[in-house]
Amino acid sequence: MELDTNLIYCGDNLEVMAKFPEKSVDLIYADPPFFSNKQYEIIWGNGAEMKVYEDRWKGGINVYIQWMAERLWQCYRVLKDTGSMYLHCDWHASHRLRVAMDEIFDERHFQNEIIWSYRTGGATKTRFARKHDNILFYSKSEKHTFNPQYVPYVMGGILEDERGLYQIQKGKRVNFNQRGALMPDVWEIPYIGSVARERLGYPTQKPEILLKRILEASSNKDDIVLDPFGGCGTTLVVARQLGRKWIGIDVSPIACSLMNTRLNKVGASDVRIIGAPKTIKELKQLEPFQFQNWVIARIGGVLSTRKSSDMGIDGYTFMAKGPVQVKQSEGVGRNVVDNFETAIRREHKTTGYIVAFSFTKSAYEEAARAKLEGNLDIKLVRVNEMDNYF
């Protein structure tokens, strides 16, 4: 069975990968939650923030490692015998993840613990500043694809003539490879700066140069590259630029949409997204923040800039003309409409939208009263009728 490529799956990567044939992928780069116990958000250029996911684990690290191990086994299953996997992590759980990878891939197939060193803000006087990530590099077997990478020589004491670079050691000429020295396992690559062209505002975005190095080392042209935690799509973009086939997976519909948009910008106009929520049943199964983000994105709006206390407003319609409140509920009642009236007046607006699966009779009555007596046009929009309003 041939694996379909150049597409994005929206869903749980455990369930998605379970449907892939065995030994069908050449390279896997995985950048999962780090067990940081933090909430992550996209911060867009317009200042609006969009909650992406929570890296919080009830039950502690054992629950997290079990969750990861199930997915790592699937990664191992779909990887070709000549393939490799790079697992991106940091100090929170790298020690436990390496033990899990040893058990799954066999410790004999451990190749490197790559240290990605960078400089970012933030430090403490109680310990050394934590300024690196760990990338665990495992192969499926001894016969794995690997293309040596090189770094420029430090030129001190190195000479050059018609025969190339050389150095005099103990009175004898020692020639050097023109491509540079073989790359070590410590990579000094800058973090994506706040004004960098490639910066999207995605909280866990990794530099393209980092992925370029990994893909060039452990894959060849037309190989299949899988990113089971697709995020904002850096792996997929670099794979396309290098002539690799690619597959991305993410549970967040917003992340999948962002991947699609980013791929479109580099010429991938035929991207397919599989599994994006379409039916009412699927929308009800989304996390509340994912549903809210989906609605705001679907109507072409912008999210409220307030982080936690949105004061009854989740976003605004295009060009911020009308406040929007999103309820992932059936039978939204009068009290919701009544509270939304206050929020609209606070914004000095006369029109607003409440989006939900359905509304009670009393909600419609309250909206009619607000229009008649208060000159407020509150539109009650059912999810399956959004296209008629926006």
Order of alpha helices (4+ residues) and beta strands (2+ residues): beta-alpha-beta-beta-beta-alpha-beta-alpha-beta-beta-beta-beta-beta-beta-beta-beta-alpha-beta-alpha-beta-alpha-beta-alpha-alpha-beta-beta-beta-alpha-beta-alpha-beta
